[in-house]
């Protein structure tokens, strides 16, 4: 279902409900990182997902 606009629709719904959003995304998931950057999310810092041992980014979006 990727690239069919569903993620953008869901994300816009969440943006309409909140002034600030946080998410974690695996650093190796370049496609997801690009999507969130296009949607005005910014990388705040990197961390480690203890459950999987994968490096991830904490990204945030804030209503302007």
mmJSON file of the N, C-alpha and C atoms, coordinates in Angstrom:
{"data_MODEL":{"atom_site":{
"group_PDB":["ATOM","ATOM","ATOM","ATOM","ATOM","ATOM","ATOM","ATOM","ATOM","ATOM","ATOM","ATOM","ATOM","ATOM","ATOM","ATOM","ATOM","ATOM","ATOM","ATOM","ATOM","ATOM","ATOM","ATOM","ATOM","ATOM","ATOM","ATOM","ATOM","ATOM","ATOM","ATOM","ATOM","ATOM","ATOM","ATOM","ATOM","ATOM","ATOM","ATOM","ATOM","ATOM","ATOM","ATOM","ATOM","ATOM","ATOM","ATOM","ATOM","ATOM","ATOM","ATOM","ATOM","ATOM","ATOM","ATOM","ATOM","ATOM","ATOM","ATOM","ATOM","ATOM","ATOM","ATOM","ATOM","ATOM","ATOM","ATOM","ATOM","ATOM","ATOM","ATOM","ATOM","ATOM","ATOM","ATOM","ATOM","ATOM","ATOM","ATOM","ATOM","ATOM","ATOM","ATOM","ATOM","ATOM","ATOM","ATOM","ATOM","ATOM","ATOM","ATOM","ATOM","ATOM","ATOM","ATOM","ATOM","ATOM","ATOM","ATOM","ATOM","ATOM","ATOM","ATOM","ATOM","ATOM","ATOM","ATOM","ATOM","ATOM","ATOM","ATOM","ATOM","ATOM","ATOM","ATOM","ATOM","ATOM","ATOM","ATOM","ATOM","ATOM","ATOM","ATOM","ATOM","ATOM","ATOM","ATOM","ATOM","ATOM","ATOM","ATOM","ATOM","ATOM","ATOM","ATOM","ATOM","ATOM","ATOM","ATOM","ATOM","ATOM","ATOM","ATOM","ATOM","ATOM","ATOM","ATOM","ATOM","ATOM","ATOM","ATOM","ATOM","ATOM","ATOM","ATOM","ATOM","ATOM","ATOM","ATOM","ATOM","ATOM","ATOM","ATOM","ATOM","ATOM","ATOM","ATOM","ATOM","ATOM","ATOM","ATOM","ATOM","ATOM","ATOM","ATOM","ATOM","ATOM","ATOM","ATOM","ATOM","ATOM","ATOM","ATOM","ATOM","ATOM","ATOM","ATOM","ATOM","ATOM","ATOM","ATOM"],
"id":[1,2,3,4,5,6,7,8,9,10,11,12,13,14,15,16,17,18,19,20,21,22,23,24,25,26,27,28,29,30,31,32,33,34,35,36,37,38,39,40,41,42,43,44,45,46,47,48,49,50,51,52,53,54,55,56,57,58,59,60,61,62,63,64,65,66,67,68,69,70,71,72,73,74,75,76,77,78,79,80,81,82,83,84,85,86,87,88,89,90,91,92,93,94,95,96,97,98,99,100,101,102,103,104,105,106,107,108,109,110,111,112,113,114,115,116,117,118,119,120,121,122,123,124,125,126,127,128,129,130,131,132,133,134,135,136,137,138,139,140,141,142,143,144,145,146,147,148,149,150,151,152,153,154,155,156,157,158,159,160,161,162,163,164,165,166,167,168,169,170,171,172,173,174,175,176,177,178,179,180,181,182,183,184,185,186,187,188,189,190,191,192],
"type_symbol":["N","C","C","N","C","C","N","C","C","N","C","C","N","C","C","N","C","C","N","C","C","N","C","C","N","C","C","N","C","C","N","C","C","N","C","C","N","C","C","N","C","C","N","C","C","N","C","C","N","C","C","N","C","C","N","C","C","N","C","C","N","C","C","N","C","C","N","C","C","N","C","C","N","C","C","N","C","C","N","C","C","N","C","C","N","C","C","N","C","C","N","C","C","N","C","C","N","C","C","N","C","C","N","C","C","N","C","C","N","C","C","N","C","C","N","C","C","N","C","C","N","C","C","N","C","C","N","C","C","N","C","C","N","C","C","N","C","C","N","C","C","N","C","C","N","C","C","N","C","C","N","C","C","N","C","C","N","C","C","N","C","C","N","C","C","N","C","C","N","C","C","N","C","C","N","C","C","N","C","C","N","C","C","N","C","C","N","C","C","N","C","C"],
"label_atom_id":["N","CA","C","N","CA","C","N","CA","C","N","CA","C","N","CA","C","N","CA","C","N","CA","C","N","CA","C","N","CA","C","N","CA","C","N","CA","C","N","CA","C","N","CA","C","N","CA","C","N","CA","C","N","CA","C","N","CA","C","N","CA","C","N","CA","C","N","CA","C","N","CA","C","N","CA","C","N","CA","C","N","CA","C","N","CA","C","N","CA","C","N","CA","C","N","CA","C","N","CA","C","N","CA","C","N","CA","C","N","CA","C","N","CA","C","N","CA","C","N","CA","C","N","CA","C","N","CA","C","N","CA","C","N","CA","C","N","CA","C","N","CA","C","N","CA","C","N","CA","C","N","CA","C","N","CA","C","N","CA","C","N","CA","C","N","CA","C","N","CA","C","N","CA","C","N","CA","C","N","CA","C","N","CA","C","N","CA","C","N","CA","C","N","CA","C","N","CA","C","N","CA","C","N","CA","C","N","CA","C","N","CA","C","N","CA","C","N","CA","C","N","CA","C"],
"label_alt_id":[null,null,null,null,null,null,null,null,null,null,null,null,null,null,null,null,null,null,null,null,null,null,null,null,null,null,null,null,null,null,null,null,null,null,null,null,null,null,null,null,null,null,null,null,null,null,null,null,null,null,null,null,null,null,null,null,null,null,null,null,null,null,null,null,null,null,null,null,null,null,null,null,null,null,null,null,null,null,null,null,null,null,null,null,null,null,null,null,null,null,null,null,null,null,null,null,null,null,null,null,null,null,null,null,null,null,null,null,null,null,null,null,null,null,null,null,null,null,null,null,null,null,null,null,null,null,null,null,null,null,null,null,null,null,null,null,null,null,null,null,null,null,null,null,null,null,null,null,null,null,null,null,null,null,null,null,null,null,null,null,null,null,null,null,null,null,null,null,null,null,null,null,null,null,null,null,null,null,null,null,null,null,null,null,null,null,null,null,null,null,null,null],
"label_comp_id":["UNK","UNK","UNK","UNK","UNK","UNK","UNK","UNK","UNK","UNK","UNK","UNK","UNK","UNK","UNK","UNK","UNK","UNK","UNK","UNK","UNK","UNK","UNK","UNK","UNK","UNK","UNK","UNK","UNK","UNK","UNK","UNK","UNK","UNK","UNK","UNK","UNK","UNK","UNK","UNK","UNK","UNK","UNK","UNK","UNK","UNK","UNK","UNK","UNK","UNK","UNK","UNK","UNK","UNK","UNK","UNK","UNK","UNK","UNK","UNK","UNK","UNK","UNK","UNK","UNK","UNK","UNK","UNK","UNK","UNK","UNK","UNK","UNK","UNK","UNK","UNK","UNK","UNK","UNK","UNK","UNK","UNK","UNK","UNK","UNK","UNK","UNK","UNK","UNK","UNK","UNK","UNK","UNK","UNK","UNK","UNK","UNK","UNK","UNK","UNK","UNK","UNK","UNK","UNK","UNK","UNK","UNK","UNK","UNK","UNK","UNK","UNK","UNK","UNK","UNK","UNK","UNK","UNK","UNK","UNK","UNK","UNK","UNK","UNK","UNK","UNK","UNK","UNK","UNK","UNK","UNK","UNK","UNK","UNK","UNK","UNK","UNK","UNK","UNK","UNK","UNK","UNK","UNK","UNK","UNK","UNK","UNK","UNK","UNK","UNK","UNK","UNK","UNK","UNK","UNK","UNK","UNK","UNK","UNK","UNK","UNK","UNK","UNK","UNK","UNK","UNK","UNK","UNK","UNK","UNK","UNK","UNK","UNK","UNK","UNK","UNK","UNK","UNK","UNK","UNK","UNK","UNK","UNK","UNK","UNK","UNK","UNK","UNK","UNK","UNK","UNK","UNK"],
"label_asym_id":["A","A","A","A","A","A","A","A","A","A","A","A","A","A","A","A","A","A","A","A","A","A","A","A","A","A","A","A","A","A","A","A","A","A","A","A","A","A","A","A","A","A","A","A","A","A","A","A","A","A","A","A","A","A","A","A","A","A","A","A","A","A","A","A","A","A","A","A","A","A","A","A","A","A","A","A","A","A","A","A","A","A","A","A","A","A","A","A","A","A","A","A","A","A","A","A","A","A","A","A","A","A","A","A","A","A","A","A","A","A","A","A","A","A","A","A","A","A","A","A","A","A","A","A","A","A","A","A","A","A","A","A","A","A","A","A","A","A","A","A","A","A","A","A","A","A","A","A","A","A","A","A","A","A","A","A","A","A","A","A","A","A","A","A","A","A","A","A","A","A","A","A","A","A","A","A","A","A","A","A","A","A","A","A","A","A","A","A","A","A","A","A"],
"label_entity_id":["1","1","1","1","1","1","1","1","1","1","1","1","1","1","1","1","1","1","1","1","1","1","1","1","1","1","1","1","1","1","1","1","1","1","1","1","1","1","1","1","1","1","1","1","1","1","1","1","1","1","1","1","1","1","1","1","1","1","1","1","1","1","1","1","1","1","1","1","1","1","1","1","1","1","1","1","1","1","1","1","1","1","1","1","1","1","1","1","1","1","1","1","1","1","1","1","1","1","1","1","1","1","1","1","1","1","1","1","1","1","1","1","1","1","1","1","1","1","1","1","1","1","1","1","1","1","1","1","1","1","1","1","1","1","1","1","1","1","1","1","1","1","1","1","1","1","1","1","1","1","1","1","1","1","1","1","1","1","1","1","1","1","1","1","1","1","1","1","1","1","1","1","1","1","1","1","1","1","1","1","1","1","1","1","1","1","1","1","1","1","1","1"],
"label_seq_id":[1,1,1,2,2,2,3,3,3,4,4,4,5,5,5,6,6,6,7,7,7,8,8,8,9,9,9,10,10,10,11,11,11,12,12,12,13,13,13,14,14,14,15,15,15,16,16,16,17,17,17,18,18,18,19,19,19,20,20,20,21,21,21,22,22,22,23,23,23,24,24,24,25,25,25,26,26,26,27,27,27,28,28,28,29,29,29,30,30,30,31,31,31,32,32,32,33,33,33,34,34,34,35,35,35,36,36,36,37,37,37,38,38,38,39,39,39,40,40,40,41,41,41,42,42,42,43,43,43,44,44,44,45,45,45,46,46,46,47,47,47,48,48,48,49,49,49,50,50,50,51,51,51,52,52,52,53,53,53,54,54,54,55,55,55,56,56,56,57,57,57,58,58,58,59,59,59,60,60,60,61,61,61,62,62,62,63,63,63,64,64,64],
"pdbx_PDB_ins_code":[null,null,null,null,null,null,null,null,null,null,null,null,null,null,null,null,null,null,null,null,null,null,null,null,null,null,null,null,null,null,null,null,null,null,null,null,null,null,null,null,null,null,null,null,null,null,null,null,null,null,null,null,null,null,null,null,null,null,null,null,null,null,null,null,null,null,null,null,null,null,null,null,null,null,null,null,null,null,null,null,null,null,null,null,null,null,null,null,null,null,null,null,null,null,null,null,null,null,null,null,null,null,null,null,null,null,null,null,null,null,null,null,null,null,null,null,null,null,null,null,null,null,null,null,null,null,null,null,null,null,null,null,null,null,null,null,null,null,null,null,null,null,null,null,null,null,null,null,null,null,null,null,null,null,null,null,null,null,null,null,null,null,null,null,null,null,null,null,null,null,null,null,null,null,null,null,null,null,null,null,null,null,null,null,null,null,null,null,null,null,null,null],
"Cartn_x":[0.819,0.0,0.864,2.184,3.051,2.842,3.098,3.022,1.611,0.61,-0.775,-1.45,-0.687,-1.217,-1.882,-1.972,-2.659,-1.896,-0.58,0.23,0.084,0.063,-0.09,-1.463,-2.485,-3.838,-3.893,-3.344,-3.343,-2.516,-1.367,-0.503,-1.183,-1.841,-2.56,-3.682,-4.336,-5.374,-4.764,-3.617,-2.947,-2.496,-1.994,-1.552,-2.722,-3.909,-5.095,-5.52,-5.153,-5.577,-4.571,-3.326,-2.253,-1.443,-0.803,0.098,1.538,1.836,3.191,3.112,3.921,3.981,5.426,5.592,6.893,6.791,7.883,7.921,9.35,9.476,10.772,10.782,11.902,12.049,13.455,13.559,14.878,15.761,17.004,17.941,18.157,18.052,18.272,17.054,15.951,14.738,14.724,15.583,15.754,14.454,13.661,12.397,11.451,11.345,10.473,11.022,12.312,12.92,12.643,12.783,12.497,11.037,10.138,8.709,8.446,8.972,8.719,9.363,10.529,11.15,10.292,9.741,8.831,7.604,7.224,6.056,6.431,7.612,8.093,8.481,8.82,9.381,10.874,11.427,12.854,13.449,14.669,15.377,15.845,15.487,15.89,17.16,17.183,18.369,18.26,19.355,19.352,19.299,18.801,18.699,18.82,18.622,18.692,17.395,16.74,15.537,16.009,15.8,16.315,15.678,14.452,13.762,14.374,14.894,15.425,16.925,17.511,18.926,19.227,18.184,18.349,18.523,19.369,19.505,18.3,17.805,16.684,16.848,15.972,15.905,14.599,14.643,13.435,13.193,12.015,11.658,10.433,10.376,9.239,8.682,7.405,6.708,5.965,5.961,5.238,4.425,3.177,2.281,2.89,2.857,3.422,2.348],
"Cartn_y":[-1.203,0.0,1.27,1.116,2.294,3.103,4.392,5.345,5.513,5.258,5.463,6.606,7.321,8.49,8.222,6.965,6.656,7.176,7.043,7.542,9.038,9.754,11.211,11.585,10.87,11.131,10.912,9.802,9.505,10.521,10.886,11.852,13.216,13.64,14.914,14.905,13.765,13.637,13.85,13.211,13.369,14.812,15.447,16.85,17.771,17.452,18.258,18.143,17.05,16.788,17.259,17.48,17.818,19.001,19.703,20.791,20.322,19.156,18.62,17.094,16.503,15.044,14.585,13.436,12.785,11.399,10.937,9.557,9.05,7.758,7.097,6.368,6.457,5.774,5.186,3.953,3.326,4.091,4.301,5.054,4.412,3.106,2.424,2.509,3.08,3.194,4.545,4.674,5.942,6.416,5.512,5.898,6.572,6.009,6.601,7.945,8.044,9.308,10.392,10.068,11.029,11.468,10.524,10.842,11.832,11.527,12.401,13.771,13.837,15.14,15.952,15.304,16.002,16.538,15.843,16.232,17.165,17.769,18.799,18.296,17.015,16.506,16.799,16.99,17.236,16.199,15.777,14.85,15.621,15.143,15.781,15.136,13.82,13.099,11.632,10.938,9.499,8.755,7.536,6.7,5.239,4.36,2.934,2.292,1.562,0.812,-0.42,-0.408,-1.492,-2.835,-2.825,-4.078,-4.789,-4.0,-4.605,-4.428,-3.497,-3.204,-2.327,-1.795,-0.961,0.511,1.214,2.652,3.328,4.353,5.086,6.582,7.342,8.776,9.112,10.083,10.697,11.916,11.971,13.082,13.773,15.096,15.86,16.759,17.031,17.993,18.936,20.215,21.187,22.092,22.324,23.214,24.607,25.214,26.564,27.612],
"Cartn_z":[0.0,0.0,0.0,-0.091,-0.103,-1.378,-1.266,-2.391,-2.948,-2.127,-2.563,-1.814,-0.985,-0.3,1.034,1.444,2.695,3.914,3.889,5.004,5.173,4.077,4.124,4.675,4.271,4.776,6.286,6.747,8.189,8.963,8.423,9.089,9.167,8.103,8.123,9.149,9.305,10.333,11.716,11.978,13.271,13.473,12.411,12.505,12.832,12.327,12.617,14.077,14.73,16.106,17.15,16.744,17.69,17.19,18.117,17.763,17.605,18.181,18.088,18.042,17.171,17.049,17.206,17.821,17.961,17.353,16.768,16.286,16.287,16.263,16.114,14.785,14.082,12.8,12.745,12.268,12.163,11.193,11.581,10.757,9.391,9.316,8.037,7.1,7.578,6.778,6.055,5.05,4.331,3.688,3.205,2.559,3.55,4.738,5.756,6.221,6.393,6.813,5.777,4.517,3.449,3.484,3.697,3.783,4.913,6.103,7.245,7.066,6.455,6.18,5.211,4.193,3.271,4.0,5.058,5.851,7.004,6.916,7.832,9.216,9.33,10.571,10.567,11.752,11.902,12.845,12.55,13.428,14.65,15.818,17.064,17.631,17.631,18.099,17.72,17.873,17.597,18.923,18.85,20.041,19.612,20.555,20.291,20.754,19.856,20.214,20.979,22.271,23.115,22.795,22.305,22.002,20.801,19.84,18.614,18.443,19.207,19.047,17.84,17.2,16.009,16.404,15.67,15.851,15.211,15.889,15.318,15.541,14.916,15.107,15.804,16.682,17.208,16.333,15.714,14.833,15.389,15.174,15.66,14.554,14.696,13.856,14.789,14.461,15.262,14.363,14.774,14.025,13.973,12.791,12.638,12.665],
"occupancy":[1.0,1.0,1.0,1.0,1.0,1.0,1.0,1.0,1.0,1.0,1.0,1.0,1.0,1.0,1.0,1.0,1.0,1.0,1.0,1.0,1.0,1.0,1.0,1.0,1.0,1.0,1.0,1.0,1.0,1.0,1.0,1.0,1.0,1.0,1.0,1.0,1.0,1.0,1.0,1.0,1.0,1.0,1.0,1.0,1.0,1.0,1.0,1.0,1.0,1.0,1.0,1.0,1.0,1.0,1.0,1.0,1.0,1.0,1.0,1.0,1.0,1.0,1.0,1.0,1.0,1.0,1.0,1.0,1.0,1.0,1.0,1.0,1.0,1.0,1.0,1.0,1.0,1.0,1.0,1.0,1.0,1.0,1.0,1.0,1.0,1.0,1.0,1.0,1.0,1.0,1.0,1.0,1.0,1.0,1.0,1.0,1.0,1.0,1.0,1.0,1.0,1.0,1.0,1.0,1.0,1.0,1.0,1.0,1.0,1.0,1.0,1.0,1.0,1.0,1.0,1.0,1.0,1.0,1.0,1.0,1.0,1.0,1.0,1.0,1.0,1.0,1.0,1.0,1.0,1.0,1.0,1.0,1.0,1.0,1.0,1.0,1.0,1.0,1.0,1.0,1.0,1.0,1.0,1.0,1.0,1.0,1.0,1.0,1.0,1.0,1.0,1.0,1.0,1.0,1.0,1.0,1.0,1.0,1.0,1.0,1.0,1.0,1.0,1.0,1.0,1.0,1.0,1.0,1.0,1.0,1.0,1.0,1.0,1.0,1.0,1.0,1.0,1.0,1.0,1.0,1.0,1.0,1.0,1.0,1.0,1.0,1.0,1.0,1.0,1.0,1.0,1.0],
"B_iso_or_equiv":[0.0,0.0,0.0,0.0,0.0,0.0,0.0,0.0,0.0,0.0,0.0,0.0,0.0,0.0,0.0,0.0,0.0,0.0,0.0,0.0,0.0,0.0,0.0,0.0,0.0,0.0,0.0,0.0,0.0,0.0,0.0,0.0,0.0,0.0,0.0,0.0,0.0,0.0,0.0,0.0,0.0,0.0,0.0,0.0,0.0,0.0,0.0,0.0,0.0,0.0,0.0,0.0,0.0,0.0,0.0,0.0,0.0,0.0,0.0,0.0,0.0,0.0,0.0,0.0,0.0,0.0,0.0,0.0,0.0,0.0,0.0,0.0,0.0,0.0,0.0,0.0,0.0,0.0,0.0,0.0,0.0,0.0,0.0,0.0,0.0,0.0,0.0,0.0,0.0,0.0,0.0,0.0,0.0,0.0,0.0,0.0,0.0,0.0,0.0,0.0,0.0,0.0,0.0,0.0,0.0,0.0,0.0,0.0,0.0,0.0,0.0,0.0,0.0,0.0,0.0,0.0,0.0,0.0,0.0,0.0,0.0,0.0,0.0,0.0,0.0,0.0,0.0,0.0,0.0,0.0,0.0,0.0,0.0,0.0,0.0,0.0,0.0,0.0,0.0,0.0,0.0,0.0,0.0,0.0,0.0,0.0,0.0,0.0,0.0,0.0,0.0,0.0,0.0,0.0,0.0,0.0,0.0,0.0,0.0,0.0,0.0,0.0,0.0,0.0,0.0,0.0,0.0,0.0,0.0,0.0,0.0,0.0,0.0,0.0,0.0,0.0,0.0,0.0,0.0,0.0,0.0,0.0,0.0,0.0,0.0,0.0,0.0,0.0,0.0,0.0,0.0,0.0],
"pdbx_formal_charge":[null,null,null,null,null,null,null,null,null,null,null,null,null,null,null,null,null,null,null,null,null,null,null,null,null,null,null,null,null,null,null,null,null,null,null,null,null,null,null,null,null,null,null,null,null,null,null,null,null,null,null,null,null,null,null,null,null,null,null,null,null,null,null,null,null,null,null,null,null,null,null,null,null,null,null,null,null,null,null,null,null,null,null,null,null,null,null,null,null,null,null,null,null,null,null,null,null,null,null,null,null,null,null,null,null,null,null,null,null,null,null,null,null,null,null,null,null,null,null,null,null,null,null,null,null,null,null,null,null,null,null,null,null,null,null,null,null,null,null,null,null,null,null,null,null,null,null,null,null,null,null,null,null,null,null,null,null,null,null,null,null,null,null,null,null,null,null,null,null,null,null,null,null,null,null,null,null,null,null,null,null,null,null,null,null,null,null,null,null,null,null,null],
"auth_seq_id":[1,1,1,2,2,2,3,3,3,4,4,4,5,5,5,6,6,6,7,7,7,8,8,8,9,9,9,10,10,10,11,11,11,12,12,12,13,13,13,14,14,14,15,15,15,16,16,16,17,17,17,18,18,18,19,19,19,20,20,20,21,21,21,22,22,22,23,23,23,24,24,24,25,25,25,26,26,26,27,27,27,28,28,28,29,29,29,30,30,30,31,31,31,32,32,32,33,33,33,34,34,34,35,35,35,36,36,36,37,37,37,38,38,38,39,39,39,40,40,40,41,41,41,42,42,42,43,43,43,44,44,44,45,45,45,46,46,46,47,47,47,48,48,48,49,49,49,50,50,50,51,51,51,52,52,52,53,53,53,54,54,54,55,55,55,56,56,56,57,57,57,58,58,58,59,59,59,60,60,60,61,61,61,62,62,62,63,63,63,64,64,64],
"auth_comp_id":["UNK","UNK","UNK","UNK","UNK","UNK","UNK","UNK","UNK","UNK","UNK","UNK","UNK","UNK","UNK","UNK","UNK","UNK","UNK","UNK","UNK","UNK","UNK","UNK","UNK","UNK","UNK","UNK","UNK","UNK","UNK","UNK","UNK","UNK","UNK","UNK","UNK","UNK","UNK","UNK","UNK","UNK","UNK","UNK","UNK","UNK","UNK","UNK","UNK","UNK","UNK","UNK","UNK","UNK","UNK","UNK","UNK","UNK","UNK","UNK","UNK","UNK","UNK","UNK","UNK","UNK","UNK","UNK","UNK","UNK","UNK","UNK","UNK","UNK","UNK","UNK","UNK","UNK","UNK","UNK","UNK","UNK","UNK","UNK","UNK","UNK","UNK","UNK","UNK","UNK","UNK","UNK","UNK","UNK","UNK","UNK","UNK","UNK","UNK","UNK","UNK","UNK","UNK","UNK","UNK","UNK","UNK","UNK","UNK","UNK","UNK","UNK","UNK","UNK","UNK","UNK","UNK","UNK","UNK","UNK","UNK","UNK","UNK","UNK","UNK","UNK","UNK","UNK","UNK","UNK","UNK","UNK","UNK","UNK","UNK","UNK","UNK","UNK","UNK","UNK","UNK","UNK","UNK","UNK","UNK","UNK","UNK","UNK","UNK","UNK","UNK","UNK","UNK","UNK","UNK","UNK","UNK","UNK","UNK","UNK","UNK","UNK","UNK","UNK","UNK","UNK","UNK","UNK","UNK","UNK","UNK","UNK","UNK","UNK","UNK","UNK","UNK","UNK","UNK","UNK","UNK","UNK","UNK","UNK","UNK","UNK","UNK","UNK","UNK","UNK","UNK","UNK"],
"auth_asym_id":["A","A","A","A","A","A","A","A","A","A","A","A","A","A","A","A","A","A","A","A","A","A","A","A","A","A","A","A","A","A","A","A","A","A","A","A","A","A","A","A","A","A","A","A","A","A","A","A","A","A","A","A","A","A","A","A","A","A","A","A","A","A","A","A","A","A","A","A","A","A","A","A","A","A","A","A","A","A","A","A","A","A","A","A","A","A","A","A","A","A","A","A","A","A","A","A","A","A","A","A","A","A","A","A","A","A","A","A","A","A","A","A","A","A","A","A","A","A","A","A","A","A","A","A","A","A","A","A","A","A","A","A","A","A","A","A","A","A","A","A","A","A","A","A","A","A","A","A","A","A","A","A","A","A","A","A","A","A","A","A","A","A","A","A","A","A","A","A","A","A","A","A","A","A","A","A","A","A","A","A","A","A","A","A","A","A","A","A","A","A","A","A"],
"auth_atom_id":["N","CA","C","N","CA","C","N","CA","C","N","CA","C","N","CA","C","N","CA","C","N","CA","C","N","CA","C","N","CA","C","N","CA","C","N","CA","C","N","CA","C","N","CA","C","N","CA","C","N","CA","C","N","CA","C","N","CA","C","N","CA","C","N","CA","C","N","CA","C","N","CA","C","N","CA","C","N","CA","C","N","CA","C","N","CA","C","N","CA","C","N","CA","C","N","CA","C","N","CA","C","N","CA","C","N","CA","C","N","CA","C","N","CA","C","N","CA","C","N","CA","C","N","CA","C","N","CA","C","N","CA","C","N","CA","C","N","CA","C","N","CA","C","N","CA","C","N","CA","C","N","CA","C","N","CA","C","N","CA","C","N","CA","C","N","CA","C","N","CA","C","N","CA","C","N","CA","C","N","CA","C","N","CA","C","N","CA","C","N","CA","C","N","CA","C","N","CA","C","N","CA","C","N","CA","C","N","CA","C","N","CA","C","N","CA","C","N","CA","C","N","CA","C"],
"pdbx_PDB_model_num":[1,1,1,1,1,1,1,1,1,1,1,1,1,1,1,1,1,1,1,1,1,1,1,1,1,1,1,1,1,1,1,1,1,1,1,1,1,1,1,1,1,1,1,1,1,1,1,1,1,1,1,1,1,1,1,1,1,1,1,1,1,1,1,1,1,1,1,1,1,1,1,1,1,1,1,1,1,1,1,1,1,1,1,1,1,1,1,1,1,1,1,1,1,1,1,1,1,1,1,1,1,1,1,1,1,1,1,1,1,1,1,1,1,1,1,1,1,1,1,1,1,1,1,1,1,1,1,1,1,1,1,1,1,1,1,1,1,1,1,1,1,1,1,1,1,1,1,1,1,1,1,1,1,1,1,1,1,1,1,1,1,1,1,1,1,1,1,1,1,1,1,1,1,1,1,1,1,1,1,1,1,1,1,1,1,1,1,1,1,1,1,1]
}}}
